[in-house]
Amino acid sequence: MPLAVLTLVLAVGMGVAAQRAPLDVARDLAVLLGRSKLTGQIVAWCGAQLREGEPRSFALALTTAAGGRYVILHTDTRVKELAAYTGRGDLSCYTPAEARTLDRTIQQSDTIHGQIAPRWNTTVVCGFIDDTTAECWQYSPANQLFMKVGGWTT
């Protein structure tokens, strides 16, 4: 992995980690990135719990020459693409309870339209695929894949 990308991950990760998760998460992400074959600039990330009792995976917004994409970096360095995006990568991870709270806020809004309907006890990952449209995905342990569970437009 190019040193510049690792340096960027650590710089970005430490800032985000202070707001969203313990600082050791940034180190865990840096280690996984060093073992993975991912390339590109990470513009956003958050931790994603896919199964209870397993180490945390990471949702990433990557920008490359080919464009932006949201991916999940598993603890074994497998990568699962969630969606492509245009513009700036804007990504968030929510517990199912937090996602239901966000859904209630969306339902009460006159200007935001959509819904989020978590189905499992796993992290809900939401990202803007363009300037006004967000999509949300959640890992289905039974099916072992990410499924779309909602989204919204502003």
C-alpha positions as CSV (number, residue, x, y, z in Angstrom):
1,M,0.0,0.0,0.0
2,P,1.4,3.4,-0.9
3,L,2.7,5.3,2.2
4,A,0.7,8.4,1.2
5,V,-2.6,6.5,1.3
6,L,-1.7,4.9,4.7
7,T,-0.7,8.3,6.1
8,L,-4.0,9.8,4.8
9,V,-5.9,6.9,6.4
10,L,-4.3,7.6,9.8
11,A,-4.8,11.3,9.5
12,V,-8.4,11.0,8.5
13,G,-9.0,8.1,10.8
14,M,-7.8,9.8,13.9
15,G,-10.1,12.8,13.4
16,V,-13.1,10.6,12.8
17,A,-12.3,8.2,15.5
18,A,-12.4,10.8,18.1
19,Q,-16.0,11.5,17.2
20,R,-17.3,8.1,16.4
21,A,-15.2,5.3,18.0
22,P,-12.2,4.6,20.2
23,L,-8.8,5.6,18.7
24,D,-7.7,1.9,18.4
25,V,-10.3,1.6,15.5
26,A,-8.1,3.8,13.4
27,R,-5.1,1.5,14.0
28,D,-7.3,-1.5,13.2
29,L,-8.3,0.1,9.9
30,A,-4.7,1.0,9.1
31,V,-3.6,-2.6,9.6
32,L,-6.4,-4.0,7.4
33,L,-5.6,-1.4,4.7
34,G,-2.0,-2.4,4.8
35,R,-3.0,-6.1,4.1
36,S,-5.7,-5.3,1.5
37,K,-5.3,-4.5,-2.2
38,L,-7.5,-1.4,-2.0
39,T,-6.3,1.7,-3.8
40,G,-7.6,5.2,-3.9
41,Q,-8.2,8.0,-1.5
42,I,-10.4,7.3,1.5
43,V,-12.7,10.3,2.0
44,A,-14.8,8.8,4.8
45,W,-15.1,5.7,6.9
46,C,-16.9,4.2,9.8
47,G,-16.9,0.9,11.8
48,A,-19.5,-1.7,10.9
49,Q,-20.4,-4.6,13.1
50,L,-21.6,-7.4,10.8
51,R,-21.9,-10.3,13.3
52,E,-22.0,-10.2,17.1
53,G,-18.8,-11.3,18.7
54,E,-16.7,-10.8,15.5
55,P,-14.1,-8.0,15.0
56,R,-15.4,-4.8,13.4
57,S,-15.4,-4.4,9.6
58,F,-15.2,-1.0,8.0
59,A,-17.4,0.9,5.5
60,L,-15.2,3.2,3.3
61,A,-15.9,5.9,0.8
62,L,-13.1,5.6,-1.8
63,T,-12.3,8.0,-4.6
64,T,-10.2,6.8,-7.6
65,A,-9.6,7.9,-11.1
66,A,-12.6,5.8,-12.1
67,G,-14.9,7.6,-9.7
68,G,-16.2,7.1,-6.1
69,R,-17.4,3.9,-4.5
70,Y,-18.6,2.7,-1.2
71,V,-17.1,-0.6,0.0
72,I,-17.0,-2.8,3.0
73,L,-13.5,-3.9,4.1
74,H,-13.9,-7.2,6.0
75,T,-11.5,-8.2,8.7
76,D,-10.1,-10.9,6.4
77,T,-9.4,-8.1,3.8
78,R,-12.2,-9.2,1.5
79,V,-13.9,-6.2,-0.1
80,K,-17.6,-5.9,-0.9
81,E,-18.8,-3.0,-3.1
82,L,-22.0,-1.4,-2.0
83,A,-22.5,1.3,-4.6
84,A,-20.9,3.9,-6.8
85,Y,-21.3,7.6,-5.9
86,T,-20.8,10.9,-7.6
87,G,-19.6,14.1,-5.9
88,R,-18.2,13.8,-2.3
89,G,-18.4,10.6,-0.5
90,D,-20.6,11.0,2.5
91,L,-21.0,7.9,4.6
92,S,-22.4,7.0,8.1
93,C,-22.9,3.9,10.1
94,Y,-25.8,3.4,12.5
95,T,-26.9,0.8,15.0
96,P,-30.4,-0.6,14.1
97,A,-31.9,1.6,16.9
98,E,-30.2,4.7,15.5
99,A,-31.4,3.9,12.0
100,R,-35.0,3.6,13.3
101,T,-34.6,7.0,15.0
102,L,-33.4,8.5,11.7
103,D,-36.3,6.9,9.9
104,R,-38.7,8.6,12.3
105,T,-37.0,11.9,11.6
106,I,-37.4,11.3,7.9
107,Q,-41.1,10.5,8.3
108,Q,-41.7,13.7,10.1
109,S,-39.9,15.9,7.6
110,D,-41.6,17.9,4.9
111,T,-38.5,18.1,2.7
112,I,-36.8,14.7,3.1
113,H,-38.5,11.7,1.6
114,G,-37.8,8.0,2.1
115,Q,-37.4,5.4,4.8
116,I,-35.0,3.1,6.6
117,A,-36.2,-0.3,7.7
118,P,-33.4,-2.3,9.5
119,R,-34.1,-6.0,9.5
120,W,-31.2,-7.5,11.5
121,N,-29.1,-6.7,14.5
122,T,-26.2,-5.5,12.3
123,T,-24.9,-2.0,11.4
124,V,-26.8,0.0,8.9
125,V,-24.5,1.8,6.4
126,C,-25.8,4.8,4.6
127,G,-24.1,6.9,1.9
128,F,-25.1,9.6,-0.5
129,I,-24.8,8.3,-4.1
130,D,-25.3,11.8,-5.5
131,D,-25.9,15.2,-4.1
132,T,-29.5,14.5,-3.0
133,T,-30.0,10.8,-2.8
134,A,-28.8,8.5,0.1
135,E,-29.0,4.7,0.1
136,C,-28.7,2.4,3.1
137,W,-27.5,-1.2,3.3
138,Q,-27.4,-3.8,6.1
139,Y,-25.6,-7.1,6.3
140,S,-27.9,-10.2,6.4
141,P,-26.0,-12.8,8.4
142,A,-28.3,-15.6,7.1
143,N,-27.7,-14.7,3.4
144,Q,-24.1,-13.5,4.0
145,L,-24.6,-10.4,1.9
146,F,-25.5,-6.7,2.1
147,M,-29.1,-5.8,1.3
148,K,-30.6,-2.4,0.6
149,V,-32.8,-1.4,3.6
150,G,-33.8,2.1,2.6
151,G,-32.7,5.5,1.7
152,W,-33.9,9.1,1.3
153,T,-33.8,12.1,-0.9
154,T,-33.4,15.7,0.1
